[in-house]
Amino acid sequence: MLRAGRGWHHLTIGEKTAVLSLGVTVIGTLVGVLAWQLPKQQAGPLATPPAQTAPALPATPGPTTGVPTDPTTGASTGSRVYLDALNPETGAGYLRPLPRALADAGLTHPVTVACPSNNTGDRARSVSYPLRRRYLDFSVTLRPHFAAPEDRESVVRVTAVVGVKQVDDTMTRQVRGTRSASSASPSQPLTFPVEGADELVLTIECDVPDGHVVLVGAELTRR
């Protein structure tokens, strides 16, 4: 043990060694404490990692807005409907394929109706189509066809009638137009309004049987 009141020069070698050892221990402890504290103070607050950005999703394609086109001519059909796209309400049994002689004539959307036999009870043939008040106008051109050369001057007639359904479910009908034509003289287009009509009836008459009336480019314009 060190005794109080004794100077450094009066200490023995063992006592001096003990004092120096104690000092070295204290200094080493202080250095260790400082070395542990200083890096924490200098480092400062931890940096906030950058926010993760979600990858952008591919854009969802919107609905197409292209106008429908006629697959044979490429013409727009968005505002019209050809008669051959509708199912007849009555008279479907009178429809026939286009005669082979007219297959290469370039007729647009033809609807072919067989001529009546002109026997009793079969002097006219009618085909009706539902309109359901969806259309504004109707247009058609006639192209008669008779196989026999001597019948080329024979005349065919088409009468167009529209029907409007009444509250009591009866149908009020009105003639909207007629056209005549022959193989030698095709008709001019027949055009008339059908706005508000529920049905369209086309009645065919022929001077001679064994022929056909081709409705060429028969179309309805939409509302």
C-alpha positions as CSV (number, residue, x, y, z in Angstrom):
1,M,0.0,0.0,0.0
2,L,1.1,3.6,-0.7
3,R,1.4,5.8,2.3
4,A,0.0,9.3,2.3
5,G,2.5,12.3,2.5
6,R,5.3,10.6,0.7
7,G,6.8,12.2,-2.5
8,W,7.6,10.4,-5.7
9,H,11.3,10.3,-4.8
10,H,10.6,8.5,-1.5
11,L,8.6,5.7,-3.2
12,T,10.2,2.4,-3.6
13,I,10.6,0.8,-7.0
14,G,7.7,-1.5,-6.5
15,E,5.4,1.3,-5.5
16,K,6.4,3.4,-8.6
17,T,5.7,0.3,-10.8
18,A,2.3,-0.1,-9.3
19,V,1.5,3.6,-9.8
20,L,2.6,3.5,-13.5
21,S,0.6,0.3,-14.1
22,L,-2.5,1.9,-12.7
23,G,-2.1,5.0,-14.9
24,V,-1.6,2.9,-18.0
25,T,-4.8,0.9,-17.2
26,V,-6.8,4.1,-16.7
27,I,-5.6,5.7,-19.9
28,G,-6.3,2.5,-21.9
29,T,-9.9,2.5,-20.5
30,L,-10.5,6.1,-21.5
31,V,-9.1,5.5,-25.0
32,G,-11.4,2.5,-25.4
33,V,-14.5,4.5,-24.3
34,L,-13.7,7.4,-26.6
35,A,-13.0,5.1,-29.6
36,W,-16.5,3.5,-29.0
37,Q,-18.4,6.9,-28.7
38,L,-16.8,8.9,-31.5
39,P,-17.8,6.8,-34.5
40,K,-21.4,6.8,-33.3
41,Q,-21.4,10.7,-33.1
42,Q,-19.7,11.1,-36.4
43,A,-21.9,8.7,-38.3
44,G,-25.0,10.8,-37.7
45,P,-28.5,9.4,-38.4
46,L,-28.8,6.5,-40.7
47,A,-29.7,7.4,-44.3
48,T,-33.3,6.6,-45.3
49,P,-33.2,4.1,-48.2
50,P,-34.8,5.4,-51.4
51,A,-38.5,4.5,-51.9
52,Q,-39.0,1.5,-54.2
53,T,-41.0,2.5,-57.4
54,A,-43.3,-0.2,-58.7
55,P,-42.8,-1.0,-62.4
56,A,-45.3,0.7,-64.7
57,L,-48.0,-1.6,-65.9
58,P,-48.5,-1.9,-69.6
59,A,-51.4,0.2,-70.9
60,T,-54.6,-1.6,-71.5
61,P,-55.8,-1.2,-75.0
62,G,-59.2,0.5,-75.3
63,P,-62.1,-0.7,-77.4
64,T,-61.7,-0.5,-81.1
65,T,-63.8,2.2,-82.8
66,G,-63.3,1.2,-86.4
67,V,-66.3,1.3,-88.7
68,P,-67.4,-2.1,-90.0
69,T,-66.6,-2.7,-93.6
70,D,-68.1,-4.8,-96.3
71,P,-65.8,-7.9,-96.6
72,T,-66.3,-8.0,-100.4
73,T,-65.9,-4.3,-101.4
74,G,-64.3,-2.8,-98.3
75,A,-67.1,-0.1,-98.2
76,S,-68.3,1.1,-94.9
77,T,-71.4,-0.6,-93.6
78,G,-71.6,1.1,-90.2
79,S,-74.6,3.2,-91.3
80,R,-76.5,0.8,-93.5
81,V,-77.7,-2.8,-93.6
82,Y,-78.1,-4.8,-96.7
83,L,-81.3,-6.7,-97.2
84,D,-79.5,-10.0,-97.7
85,A,-78.3,-9.8,-94.0
86,L,-81.9,-9.9,-92.7
87,N,-84.1,-12.9,-92.2
88,P,-87.4,-12.6,-94.0
89,E,-90.5,-12.8,-91.8
90,T,-92.6,-14.3,-94.7
91,G,-91.9,-15.4,-98.2
92,A,-88.5,-17.0,-97.6
93,G,-89.6,-19.9,-99.8
94,Y,-89.7,-17.6,-102.8
95,L,-86.0,-16.7,-102.6
96,R,-83.5,-18.4,-104.9
97,P,-79.8,-18.4,-105.5
98,L,-78.5,-15.9,-108.0
99,P,-78.8,-17.3,-111.6
100,R,-75.4,-18.6,-112.9
101,A,-75.7,-16.4,-115.9
102,L,-75.4,-13.4,-113.6
103,A,-72.7,-14.8,-111.3
104,D,-70.0,-12.6,-113.0
105,A,-72.2,-9.5,-113.4
106,G,-70.8,-7.8,-110.3
107,L,-74.2,-7.3,-108.6
108,T,-74.0,-5.9,-105.1
109,H,-75.6,-8.0,-102.4
110,P,-78.2,-9.5,-104.7
111,V,-81.5,-10.9,-103.3
112,T,-83.2,-13.1,-106.0
113,V,-87.0,-13.7,-106.0
114,A,-88.6,-16.3,-108.3
115,C,-91.3,-15.0,-110.6
116,P,-94.8,-16.3,-109.9
117,S,-96.3,-19.0,-112.1
118,N,-99.2,-16.7,-113.0
119,N,-101.6,-19.5,-112.3
120,T,-104.7,-18.7,-110.2
121,G,-103.6,-17.9,-106.7
122,D,-100.0,-17.3,-107.8
123,R,-99.9,-14.1,-109.7
124,A,-97.7,-12.2,-107.2
125,R,-95.1,-13.1,-104.6
126,S,-94.4,-11.1,-101.5
127,V,-91.4,-11.2,-99.2
128,S,-91.5,-9.3,-95.9
129,Y,-88.7,-8.1,-93.6
130,P,-88.8,-6.8,-90.0
131,L,-87.7,-3.2,-89.5
132,R,-88.7,-2.6,-85.9
133,R,-88.4,1.2,-86.5
134,R,-84.6,1.0,-86.7
135,Y,-84.1,2.5,-90.2
136,L,-84.6,5.7,-92.1
137,D,-84.6,4.9,-95.8
138,F,-84.6,2.0,-98.3
139,S,-83.1,1.8,-101.7
140,V,-83.1,-0.9,-104.4
141,T,-82.5,-1.5,-108.1
142,L,-84.2,-4.2,-110.1
143,R,-82.5,-6.6,-112.5
144,P,-84.8,-9.1,-114.2
145,H,-83.5,-12.3,-115.6
146,F,-85.2,-14.7,-118.0
147,A,-83.4,-17.7,-119.5
148,A,-85.4,-17.7,-122.8
149,P,-84.1,-15.0,-125.2
150,E,-87.7,-14.3,-126.4
151,D,-88.6,-13.2,-122.9
152,R,-86.0,-10.4,-122.7
153,E,-88.6,-7.8,-123.2
154,S,-90.9,-9.2,-120.5
155,V,-91.6,-6.7,-117.8
156,V,-91.4,-7.3,-114.0
157,R,-92.8,-5.0,-111.3
158,V,-91.9,-4.5,-107.7
159,T,-94.3,-2.8,-105.3
160,A,-92.9,-1.6,-101.9
161,V,-95.2,-1.4,-98.9
162,V,-94.3,-0.4,-95.3
163,G,-96.3,-1.4,-92.3
164,V,-96.7,0.4,-88.9
165,K,-97.9,-1.6,-85.9
166,Q,-100.8,0.1,-84.0
167,V,-101.6,0.0,-80.3
168,D,-104.1,-2.9,-80.9
169,D,-101.4,-4.9,-82.7
170,T,-103.0,-4.4,-86.1
171,M,-100.7,-3.4,-89.0
172,T,-101.4,-0.3,-91.0
173,R,-99.8,-0.6,-94.5
174,Q,-98.9,2.1,-97.0
175,V,-97.5,1.8,-100.6
176,R,-94.2,3.7,-100.8
177,G,-93.3,3.1,-104.4
178,T,-93.3,0.8,-107.5
179,R,-90.7,0.1,-110.2
180,S,-90.9,-1.8,-113.5
181,A,-88.0,-3.2,-115.5
182,S,-87.1,-5.7,-118.2
183,S,-83.9,-7.5,-119.0
184,A,-83.3,-5.1,-121.8
185,S,-84.1,-2.0,-119.7
186,P,-83.0,-2.3,-116.0
187,S,-84.8,0.0,-113.6
188,Q,-83.7,3.2,-112.0
189,P,-83.2,2.9,-108.2
190,L,-86.3,2.9,-106.0
191,T,-85.7,4.9,-102.9
192,F,-88.2,5.9,-100.2
193,P,-88.3,6.6,-96.4
194,V,-89.1,3.9,-93.9
195,E,-88.7,5.8,-90.7
196,G,-91.1,4.6,-88.0
197,A,-92.0,1.5,-90.0
198,D,-92.2,-2.0,-88.4
199,E,-92.0,-4.0,-91.6
200,L,-91.1,-3.8,-95.3
201,V,-93.1,-5.9,-97.9
202,L,-91.8,-6.3,-101.4
203,T,-94.2,-7.8,-103.9
204,I,-93.0,-9.2,-107.2
205,E,-95.1,-9.5,-110.4
206,C,-93.8,-10.9,-113.8
207,D,-95.4,-10.8,-117.3
208,V,-94.2,-14.4,-117.8
209,P,-93.2,-17.1,-115.4
210,D,-89.9,-19.0,-115.3
211,G,-87.9,-15.9,-114.5
212,H,-86.3,-14.1,-111.6
213,V,-86.2,-10.6,-110.2
214,V,-82.9,-9.7,-108.7
215,L,-83.0,-7.0,-106.0
216,V,-79.6,-5.3,-106.4
217,G,-77.9,-3.3,-103.7
218,A,-81.1,-3.4,-101.6
219,E,-80.1,-1.5,-98.4
220,L,-81.5,0.1,-95.4
221,T,-79.9,3.1,-93.7
222,R,-79.6,3.1,-90.0
223,R,-80.9,5.7,-87.5
